[in-house]
Structures are given as structure tokens and as C-alpha cells.
């Protein structure tokens, strides 16, 4: 990274519409121990990618751009993102950040009670022989005959024993899968807990219904917060970054428990030099439309209190909370304002791949906060310009996006039959990268905007009185009574639809593929040293194939 740019230079450049042509974003999913895979991916990307560099960087006084302009994440991805950004702004360089991240994951890993003895080796030999016998003998002779009698077995009284038939039991686990499975059990359900990550389990009984079988095993993640502090002293260095200082932007998402919507925490300033998170919940009832807007300010920067909201599941013994100002807007009533406590759960519940949040935050910063927004007149003028002039009027940098997906989209093995395999696949489906649809919609909107601008250009060029038509179009785009609706239901100008748009030039998805036959349901809890090392190595090798 280069020395900071002066504020005077910033203001001078603002009038010159000095916007970089393109920026690069890294989006990291949540997945507990699977975050070690992202450390390996980041190491490979750090070695193979070069910082973006273009004329706008040099005009801004930057000799070189950032490796990533935006680093975003949820849950474990939020931890990785925070550690990366803190390292970069503290060291003023990207070199060494990947080594730091790998060291963090080594620190939170733990050896397991897996004695290396000749007796255990003999036991595993017997286990492997049993696996081969099941696959060979049952596969060739027993299973075909059982499958021929499927209709009979699905009738009473045989249905009660449906999952006791050999073909419905599923295969025996390999030695490696066995190790992983009992590793996460050791961490999740023994009195030792997960050193450097989670406290021992805390039993919450069902006092409401007095059902002894209905209980939760909950945890505290103070050990993980202390492990993070070794690399990011969040008490002394809350994260607060600036484009003008050539610093990367940190974004991470949380879920507001009561409103069931995402809150995006941002290290860049908002309007009027305020650092805050703002999100809203809207309802429509018999009394009309009601909108509750929650504002959380953090003038000192993002701290561990904010990060905890993104890295704490519903199993945390006490949900993280933050103080917010809630502005309630109702039809035909004066706005009301009150201070209240908002509670949060892990960001991966609603947005484990926060691409939408990244795209929205990227546009808002450049289009609104940097005061480089397209006015309606500028949009119309851009529509009439040549391609080169239209490019010069662009106010939001295009994006190049790298996404790390920790939950495989496609199941490459046979349909899962055993309880662990079924639960594992359900987790993959719930938390895998679903942003391909978001990307498709974004591209569709861009196409419509391009079409609108071309139609405006044709209308003006073909009109007998070009000035009159151009003025009428400008007035229409800027009219305050235009009835285009925002997602929150409020009116906005039609011109706002055309301004501040940008292209997502490239999306690279690096996926922890489903070709691992040793995969288990509790993989997010497996912080064993062997597994963490394997994940970092696999992330590194997988990323090299994509870059």
C-alpha cells in the first residue's frame, strides 16, 4: 500500500469525477472450521493475483491499487475478512496477510484423543475388511435380491424395519471419516469444549414444557474472541477504513433476530462522515404502512462487539446485542424515535454469501456518499454521448468478484442414505452459494437500463426539436412525483433507476467440492489439527486451478 492521500487532494479530485474503472471484491462464506479452507484460498490468490491498476489509480496519486478493494464475509468468513483488513491497514501492505491468516487457523486447531497404537491399527484393519465385505459381497449378491422385494418391504408390518435392511443402512465410514466424526463429537459434546474456539457445552433444559428430551446444548465463544485478539487487538484498533487512504473496505453481515433481516456492518463512512449500519423492516396492516428503521452508530470503528453479531449462532448461550436508534415511520403519523437493544444471530442464516449486500454497499458508497451520483440530466447526456464519453461519465467502478463457497452445490456421490449423510446434505443445500440468481437478476437490470438509455438517445436524435425533447426527458427523469417504488415502498425518481449502475465484469467461484468421500455433517465443528491442515492445503490447491 502507498502513503495516504491528503484530504485537500481528495476534495480537488472529487470535482474531477476521479473514479477507478474497476475494483475487486473477495466474499468469504461462513462455516465454522471450514473457514480454514478460505485461508488456503486467500494464500493462493495473494500469490497469483496482482493489484488492480489503471489510469484512475495514477490520477488519484496511487501508484498501485489494493489486492482486494472490498473484503466481505459472514460468520467464519467475517472473522477472516476482519483479520485480513486489520493486517493490511496496520502493516500498510498485503504481503504477509495470508501467512497471518494461516497461523490464526493453526492456533485455533486442537489435537484430538486418537492414540497411535498397534492395537488400534489392528482394529482399523478389521474395520476396513468389514467395509470391503459390505461393498463386495452385499453389493453383488444380497442387495439385488433385497431391492427386488422393495414393494413388499414398504408394506405393514415390514415398514417399521425399513431402515434395518442392509441396503438402507448406508456404507461403513472410512478411517478418515470416522476420525472427523468423533473429532467433532469430542469438541461439541464433551466437558473439554473446543480450546481457543468454544466453551464446554452448556445444557439448556426445557422448563417450559418439562420435556426431558427437548433440550439445547449451547456454548460461549469467548475463547474464540481471545484467539482473534492475538492477531487483531480490537480494543486498541477498531476497524475504520477509507478509500482516500487507499485502504480496503470491510463488510460483514448479521441477522436481526426479531426482524429476520440482514444488517450490514461497514468500515467505510456514510453520509456526513458518520460510521453506521442502517436497516429497515416494513409491515403493511389495517392501519397502513409502517416502517421501522434501525440505526447503529460506531464512530470509533468496528470492534469485536460488532463481529460477534456475525459469528454467533443461535447456540451461543447469550445472543450478542447492540444499542440502536429505531425510527418508526407510519402513514399519517409523526415519526417516533426510541433507543432499544437489538439482538443478532450468525449472518449465515440469511446471507451466507453476501453478494447482494456487497453490490448494494458498493453502489451506495460511490453513487451517493462520494457525491459522484448521476443526476437525471447527466444520465440523459450520457445516453446521447458516444461510448467513450459514456464511459467517462461512469460514477461507480465495475466489480470483479471472487467468492469462496464452503458448502458444495452439487452432490457427486450417491444419494445419501445414512443419518449423518442426509443431515450433511441438508446443511450443504441450506448454506451453499445461492448468488447465481442474484447475479442473473443484476445482469437483467443492467440490460434494461442499457435499453432505456438507447431509447432515450434514439428519441432525442430523431426529434425535430432535440432541445425540447431532451428537456422533457430530463424533467421526467427528475420529477419528484414519479411513481417508481423502492423495495421499502417509498417513492423515488425514475432517474435514480438509471444512475449509479455498474457491471460485475467477472465472478470467480472457488468451491469446496463435494468429491470428499470423508465428508461429515459436523464438519463446521471439526477443529482438529489434521482437518484444519487438510482444509488449508485443499483451499490452496483448489484456488490455483481457478486463478
N, C-alpha and C positions, 0 to 999 in steps of 0.2 A: 504494500500500500504506500501511497505517496503522502507527503505532508498535507495538512489541512489547507483548504482553500479559504481565503479571507471572506468575511461577511460582505465587505464592500464589493468584492469581485462577484459575489453571489448576486447581489442586487443589480449590478451592472449587467450581468448575463441574463437576468430574468427578463429584461426587456427585449433581449435578442432571441427569445424563444429557443434557448440553448438546451435542447432535449436530446439525450442519447438515442441513436437509432434503434438500439436493441438492448435488452437486459436479459439476464439469465436467472432462473429460479430453481432451487432444489427443494423438493417436497418429500418429507420423510413420514412414513406411516408409524402408527403406534402398534405395539405388540409385545410389550414386556421384554423378556430376554432376547427376543428376535431383533431388538434394536442393535445387537452386536453385528448382525448382518449389514446394517446400514453403515457401521464403522468401516467394514471392509470395502463396501461400495464407495464410500467417500474417499478412502485411501486411493483407490484406483482412479477415480475421477480427478483427484488432486494431481496425480502423476500424469494423466493423459490429456486433460483439458488445459487450454490456455485462457487467460483472462480475455474477455471481450474488449476489443479495441477498435475505435472508429474515429472519424473526424470530430464528432461531438465531444468525445473524451479529451482530445487535444485542445479543442476550443475552450473547454472548461478548465484548462490548466492541469488536466490529468494526463500523465504520460502512459498510464496503464489502468484498465478497469479492474473490477473485482472478479475473482473466480466465479462467485455467485453474488448477484445483487440482492437476492431475496433467499433466505433460508427459513423454511416453514415446516411445521410438524404438528403432530398430535401425540399425546402420551409419551412413549419412549422416544418417538421422533421429535417431540418438543424438547426433551432433555438434550438429545443430540444437537438440535438446532441452537439451543441456548449456549451449550458448551462451545460450539464452533464460533458463534458470533462473538462471545465474550473473549475467546482466544484472539480472534482477528483484531478486534478493537484495542485489546490490551497490548498485543505484540506488534501491531501495525503491519502484519504480514499474514499470508496464508500458509507459508511453509511451516511445517511442524504441527499444524492443526489436526491432521489425520493421525499422527502418532499420539498426540494427546488423547484423542477420542478412543483409540485402541487401548491405551493404557487405562482409561477410565473403565472400560468394559472388562479388562483383566482384573481390575481391583474389585469389581462387584461380583465376580465369579467366585465359586466356592468348590473345593474338593468334596467329594461325596464318600460315604462309607461303602466302598466297593473293594473289599480285600482281594489282594492278588495272591492266590494260593493254589497249590496243585489240586486240592480238593474241589475248589470252585471250578477250576479248569475241567476237571473230570465231569462235574455236574453239567457244565455247558456243553460238553461233548455229547452227553446223554440227551440234552435238550435239542441239540442240532439234529441228532439222529431221529428223534421223535418228529421234528419238523419235516424232515425228508420223507419219513414213512407216511406222515399225513398227506403230504403233497403227492407222493408217487402211488402208494397203494390205494388210498381212499379216492384219489383223483381218477385212477384208471378203472377200478373195479366197483367200489362201493357207491360213489356219488352218482354215476349214471343211473343205477337202479333206483336210488332214492328219488332222483328228480323225475323219474317216470311215474312215481306214485305221489306226485305233488298234490293233485286234486283230493286224494284220499286223506292226506295228512292235514289238509286245511278244513276238514270237517270235524265236528264234535264226535268223540271226545279227544281226538288226536291233536286238535288245535292248541290245547293247553301246553303241549310239549313241543310246539313248533320250533322253538329255538334250541332245543336239546338234540335235534338231529345233526349228525356230523357235518352235513353240507351247509348248515346255517350257523355253525359255531364260529366261522372265520378261521384264518390261519393262526398258528402259533407265532408269537413275536420272535424276531431275531434277537441276538445278544445285545446289539446296539440299541434297538427299540426298547428292550427290557431295561437297560441301564437308564435311558432317558425317562422312561415311565416312572420308575421308582425313585429317580432323582427328584422329579417334581413333587412326588408324594412326600419325600423327605423334607423338602423345603416348605411345602404348603400345609402339611398336617402333623408335623412333629413339634415337640416343645422347643426345638432349636431355632425354628424360623429360617429365614434366608439371610445370613450375615451380610451386612452392607446394603441390603435391599428392604426386607420386610421384618417386622417383629414376629415372634411366635403367634400362632393363631389365637384369636380371642373369640370364645363361643358366645353367641347371642341367642338365648333361648326364646321360644315362642310364649311369652307371657300372655299375649292377647287371647289366644285360643287354648293355651295349655296343651299343645300338641308336642310331645317329646321328640317326634321325628321331624318337626319343622323348625329348623334352626339354621343360623348362618355362621360360618367361620370367617371372621373379619380380622383385619390386620392394621398395623400402623406402618407408615413408610418414612418415619423419622430417620432410620438407618440410611435410606437412600438419599435423603436430603443432606445428611452429613457427608456421604460419599461424593455427592455433587460439589459440596463446599470445598473439597480438596482442590478442585480444578476451577471452580468459579466461586469466588468469595462474594456471594450475593449480598451480604450485609454491607460491605465496603464498596462494591461495584455493581449496583443495579444497572441493568442494560438499557441504554438510551442512545440511539444512534441517529446519524444524519447523513443524507445524501451529499450535502455540502462539504462534509468532512471525508467523503469517499469511503463511507462505512456501510457494510451490508445491513440489510433490513431483517429483523427477526419478527416472525409471525407464528403464533400458535393458537389453537382453538380449544375451547372448553364447552361444556354443556350446562346451561342453566337448568337446574333440576325441576323447578316449579313451572317454568315456561316452555321447557323442552325445545329450546332453540340454542344455536351456537353463539358464543361470544368470542370474538377475535381480538387477541392482545397483540399490540403493535409497538415496536420500538421507535417508529418514526412519529414525528409530531403531527398533530391535526391542525384544524383552523386556529388562528390566533396564538400559535405557539404553545398549545396545550397537548399534553400526552394523556390520552384517554381511550377507553373502549366504550362504544355505544351500540346498543342493540335494542330491538323493539319487538313486542308481542301485541298482536291486534286481534280483537274479537268483534263479532257483529251479532247483536241481540235485539231484543224488543225495544230497547232504549236507543238503538242506533249503533254507530261505530265507536269503539273505544280502543285507544292505543296507549300502551304503557311503554315508555321509553326509559331504559336503564342506562345510566352513565356512571362509569367507574374511572376515576382520575388517578394517575400515578405520575405526578410531576417529577419525582426523583428517578423514575425509570422502572423497568420490570424487575421484580425480585422473586425470591423463592415462593412467596405467598401467591403470586400470580401463576408461576409454573406449576405449583401444586394443584391448581384447578384443572390442569390439563393432564396430570399424571396420576390422578387418584380415582380408582374405580369405586363402584357402589359398595365394595367390600372394605373400604377404609373405615376404621372404627368411628371416625367423625369426619363428615364431609368438609372439605375446605370452604371457606366463606370469605366474602369481600364486602366492604361497605359500598353502597351505591346510592345515587340520587335517582329517584324514579319520578318522571314527569308523566302525568296521566292526562291525555287529551280526549275529550268526549264532545260529541256534537251538541251544539247549543249550550255549552257549559264552559266556564273559565278553566284554564289548565290548573291542575293541582301539583304540588311538588312535595316530596317527602323523602327522608333518609330511611334506608332499610338495609337489611342484611340479605345478600343473595347467596345461595348455596350452589355448588358446582360438582359435577362428576366428569369423568375422563372424556376428553374430546373425541375418542374413537367411537363412542356410541352413536354419534350423529354424523361425524365428518372425519373418518379415519384417513382420508386422502383430501386434505383441504385445498383442492384446486380452485373451487368456486370462491372461497374466501381470499385466496391469493389474487385471482383475477380482479375481484371487486376492489380489494385494497390497492392494487396496482393502479387501476383506473382512477379511483378516488384521489389518490395522492397526486398524480400528475395532472388530472383534469380539473380538480377542484382546489386542492391545498396549495399546489405550486403556482396557482394563478396563471396556468397556461391553458385554461379551458377554451374550447372552441365556442365562440358566440355564434348566434344564428347567422349573422352576416358573414362571418369568416367561413362557416360551413358552406354557404351558398357560393361564396367566392372560390372556395377550394373546389367545389363541384364544377366551376367553369374553367378552372385552371388546367394547364397541361399536367401530365403525370408527374413531371419533375417538380412543378410548383406545388402540386397537391402533397407530394411527399415532404416538401419543406414546411408545409403548414401543419404537419402532424404534431400533435401535442402529447401523445402518450407513447412511450417506447414499445416496440414489439417485444414479445417474450419468447424465450427458448426455455423449455421446462424439462427438468429431469425428475421423475417420480420413482421412488423405491417402494415396491409393493411387497409386503411381508406375508400376505395370505394369497396363495395361488388361486387363479381364476378357474383353471381347467384341472379336473381330476384325471390324471393319466393312468392310474391303476384301476383295478376292477372296482365295481360298486362296493362301497364299504358295508360290511355285514356285522362286525363286532361292535359293542357299545362304544369303545374308545374311538374307533374309526368313524362311526356315524357322528359322534359329537365333534370330532376334529373337522369333518367336512362341513358341518353346520357353522362352525366358527369361521372357516375359510369363506363361506358364502356371505356371512354377515359382515365381515370386516375387510373383504378384498377391495381392490381399487374399482370403484364404480364411476369414475370420472369420464369414461369414454363417451357416455351420453351427454355429460356437461360440455365436453369438447365439441360434440356434434352440433348441439344447440348453439354454442358460441359461433361456430363457423356459419351456421344458417343465418343467424342475426347479422353477421358481417356481410353475407351475400345480399341480404335485403337492404342494408344500408348502402352498399355499393350501387344497387339497383336504383334506390331513391336518388342518390347523388347524380347518377347518369341521366335519370329522367328530368331532374332539375336543369341539368346542363342542356339537354335537348330542347326543353321548353323555352329556355332563355335564348338559345341560338336561333330557333325557328320563329321567334316572335317578331312582329313588325316593330314594336316599341320595346326594345330589350330592357331599357332602364326601368320602365313602368312594371314589366313582369318581374324583374329582379327585385324591385322594391316590394312588390306584393308578396313574393315568396319569402323575403326576409321578415316582413310583418307577420306572415302566417307562422313561420317557424318560431318567432319570438313572442307570439301572443300569449298573454297570461291566462286566457280563458280556454286554451287548448285542452281537450279532454282526454289526453293520454294518461293512463293510470300507472303509477308506480306499483311495485309489489306490495307496498304498505298501504295502498289505496289512495294516496294523496295525488293531487293533480300535478302535472309538470308540463313544461313546454315541449312541443314536438321537436324543436331544435335540439333539445337535450338528448333525444334519441340518436341524433346524427353525430353529435360531438363526443370527443374523448374515446373514440373507438381505436382498437389496435388489433394486430394479428398475433396469434400464437403460431409462430413460424415452425416450431418443431416441438414434439413431445416425445421424450425417450423414457420408456417404462422398463425398469430393471426389476424383475420379479424373482422372488424366492420360489423357484419352480416346484411343482408337485411331483417331481421324479424321485423324491426321497422316500424309499420304502420303509424307513425307520421313523416316519413322522408320527407324532402323538398329539392327543388333544391338549395336554397340559404343557405344550411347548413354550408358552409365554412365561411359565413359572420355572422352567429348567435353567437355572443359573449355574449349572455345574461347569467346572473349568474346561472339561473336554468339549462340551456343547458350545460354549462361548467361543472357544478357539476355532472349532469347525465352522461356526456361523461367520466369523470374520474372514476366514480363508475362502469360504464359498462366496461371500459377498464380493470379495476382491476379484476372484476368478470370473464370476458372472458379469461384473461390470466391465471387465476387459473385453468381453465379447460384444458389448453394446457400443462401446466408445470407438 
